[in-house]
Amino acid sequence: MYLKGEDISFGYEKKNRILNHVNLSLGSGELLGLIGDSGSGKSTLGGILSGYINNYQGSVSMDGKKIPSKGYNPVQLVFQHPEKAVNPRWKMKDILNEGHAVSQDILDSFGIKKSWLNRWPNELSGGELQRFALARALSPKTKFLIADEITTMVDAITQAQIWDIVLDIVEELNIGVLVVSHEKKLIDKLCHDVVFLDDINNV
Amino acid sequence: MFKVLYMKNKAEINTEIKKGDKALLKIDDISLSFVQYTSGLRQTELKVISKLSMEAYSGEILAVVGSSGSGKSLLAHAILGILPSNAKLEGKMEYNGQKLTQEKKEEIRGKEIALIPQSTTYLDPLMRISNQVIGSVEEKNEGLMKKTQREIFQKYNLKPAVDRMFPHELSGGMTRRVLVSTALMGSAKLIIADEPTPGLDENTLNETLSYFKDMVNKGCAVILITHDIKAALKISDKIAIFYAGTILEVANVEDFKNNGENLRHPYTRALWNALPQNKFQAIKGHQPMQDEIIDGCIFYERCSKKKDLCSKGIPQLKKVNGGMVRCNNVS
């Protein structure tokens, strides 16, 4: 299965395009790194591929078919700041099960403790919240994961822990991952292949 | 006589610019807690910093490295005396040999101690850039201030048009440079930079870091608070490892090499080995939560070398190989 972005162009302002005729393809089970300077449009591209941004030109398809805009999106996006991706007025258990009922297996592998489920988001650290955000996104129906700087805000040990777990799960579920980061060393360690946004972007 | 005076002056200037042997800022066993209401009128105390000691020297960059949300920013706020009213601060702080009381903090902050805030939202959205940069220092001589501001902006490649812009017209990198400029406007001796680097790409990062080198070369002491150990290693002289509200080790930058055998604390070693460019190896467990009460060493649960002694009482702070460490396994 392939996730393909073809001939994608986008600009937040009409005059100023930040993505111009970009092509990108990601296969099931593949780990592809995406590197670019800040402001180069990495996150924008991630948003487009996952259906988060809609008013772009070009097409995004999964095995040649358009991704349905209703129901569970098989392309899931996880952000850099988990605290901005959770509802501050919901308890963690509600946040966790927002998309699907997360299995005990996944909770165990992320090391999510029972006692955390009754907490509010502001009572957990960034690294812990990110585990919730990932567990929430990795359902059996997920085919592709866009990991947009998911470990930029955590310390090195938590970063290694989180990637350890994610690599196991995506291998088991045969999920393709786009690893968006500005850290070349991390991408070298994780990915099979790497793309520099500047090379595929014709702005 | 004249010559003697002159010599003395020169000697004074020298100690100011060269690395001093006396710490400019000395923090001794400080603890910080917040009083919170739980239900009704019942109060609890949430301890966020416990028994933290460190020293900052002129002409040196001290990086305080720890994960986000572990209370590093509160340390900066404690030094500046801008904590909320329900905070309780214990322990000793000394600045330039004098006791640093709340009154003293209020007197010297913005003058001798400057903060470079973490977020770019610290700028006033309705104020033109040059006015806020000048406004951050006392109004003595506006003309002179204007000139200084222009010179600093020039140095950081901020064009004259920037002076009259509003914050929303600046890019992330420009905002960062403006924030750095505010710290340079006054005659600050101690600069505290709170997370100045997250989300910056390689070029902007190196540029930002070079500003701190500039400040140190001018004789300032810089405390760089960051979660990015890689950035810290690039420019700092010393690295303080912040973990669950305390500093476990202060190491020299040269200690971070190979498998980390020169590092003193097992946590620091684990952190070093977890970097992608090293082994990318994770250790188990989490940092203890703030409401968990721990009697012994704060790293006890995750430590591979723990002994009985470690679960009883916080280990003493020891000086080892030109650094400091809180661990029973080191002598």
Boltz contact constraints between the chains, C-beta under 6 A:
constraints:
  - contact:
      token1: [A, 37]
      token2: [B, 201]
      max_distance: 6.0
  - contact:
      token1: [A, 38]
      token2: [B, 200]
      max_distance: 6.0
  - contact:
      token1: [A, 38]
      token2: [B, 201]
      max_distance: 6.0
  - contact:
      token1: [A, 125]
      token2: [B, 69]
      max_distance: 6.0
  - contact:
      token1: [A, 126]
      token2: [B, 68]
      max_distance: 6.0
  - contact:
      token1: [A, 126]
      token2: [B, 69]
      max_distance: 6.0
  - contact:
      token1: [A, 153]
      token2: [B, 68]
      max_distance: 6.0
  - contact:
      token1: [A, 154]
      token2: [B, 67]
      max_distance: 6.0
  - contact:
      token1: [A, 155]
      token2: [B, 67]
      max_distance: 6.0
  - contact:
      token1: [A, 155]
      token2: [B, 227]
      max_distance: 6.0
  - contact:
      token1: [A, 156]
      token2: [B, 271]
      max_distance: 6.0
  - contact:
      token1: [A, 156]
      token2: [B, 274]
      max_distance: 6.0
  - contact:
      token1: [A, 156]
      token2: [B, 275]
      max_distance: 6.0
  - contact:
      token1: [A, 157]
      token2: [B, 270]
      max_distance: 6.0
  - contact:
      token1: [A, 157]
      token2: [B, 271]
      max_distance: 6.0
  - contact:
      token1: [A, 157]
      token2: [B, 274]
      max_distance: 6.0
  - contact:
      token1: [A, 157]
      token2: [B, 282]
      max_distance: 6.0
  - contact:
      token1: [A, 160]
      token2: [B, 274]
      max_distance: 6.0
  - contact:
      token1: [A, 160]
      token2: [B, 280]
      max_distance: 6.0
  - contact:
      token1: [A, 160]
      token2: [B, 282]
      max_distance: 6.0
  - contact:
      token1: [A, 161]
      token2: [B, 282]
      max_distance: 6.0
  - contact:
      token1: [A, 164]
      token2: [B, 282]
      max_distance: 6.0
  - contact:
      token1: [A, 182]
      token2: [B, 201]
      max_distance: 6.0
  - contact:
      token1: [A, 185]
      token2: [B, 276]
      max_distance: 6.0
  - contact:
      token1: [A, 185]
      token2: [B, 277]
      max_distance: 6.0
  - contact:
      token1: [A, 186]
      token2: [B, 276]
      max_distance: 6.0
  - contact:
      token1: [A, 189]
      token2: [B, 276]
      max_distance: 6.0
  - contact:
      token1: [A, 189]
      token2: [B, 280]
      max_distance: 6.0
